[in-house]
């Protein structure tokens, strides 16, 4: 299963008629350039699960920062790092 399908499955598993009206996720771009991923964990099984912040600074365009902040999984990365951010989220979901 590819990363998009995994994210789709996780999102669908949260949809209960209420959650999707108040919460969700956003994937956007950064101007440095790069990607941002923000996934709301409120009222999910992941809401209180620990996640160790992760920073990898490899090059100007190859970097990631992932963390939990105020009920959200947040991932930021270089222009070719979207898949890596989604993989980090997927692996964390599978552990929990």
Residue pairs with C-beta under 8 A, 6 or more apart in sequence:
1 9
3 83
3 86
3 87
3 90
4 86
6 86
6 90
6 93
7 25
7 86
7 89
7 90
10 90
10 93
11 24
11 25
14 20
14 23
14 43
14 44
19 43
19 44
22 42
22 43
23 40
23 42
23 43
23 44
24 40
25 37
25 38
25 39
25 40
26 36
26 37
26 38
27 35
27 36
27 37
27 82
28 35
28 36
28 38
29 35
29 36
30 36
30 76
33 61
33 78
33 79
34 61
34 63
34 76
34 77
34 78
34 79
34 81
35 75
35 76
35 77
35 78
35 79
35 81
35 82
35 85
36 74
36 75
36 76
37 73
37 74
37 75
37 76
37 82
37 85
37 86
37 89
38 72
38 73
38 74
38 75
39 72
39 73
39 74
39 89
40 71
40 72
41 47
41 68
41 71
41 72
41 73
42 71
45 96
46 73
46 92
46 93
46 96
47 71
49 92
49 96
51 66
51 67
51 68
51 73
51 92
53 65
53 66
53 67
53 68
54 64
54 65
54 66
54 67
54 88
55 64
55 65
56 63
56 64
57 63
59 78
60 78
61 78
61 79
61 80
62 78
62 80
62 81
63 77
63 78
63 81
64 75
64 76
64 77
64 78
64 81
64 84
64 85
64 88
65 74
65 75
65 76
65 77
66 73
66 74
66 75
66 76
66 85
66 88
66 89
67 73
67 74
68 74
73 89
73 92
75 85
75 86
75 88
75 89
76 85
77 84
77 85
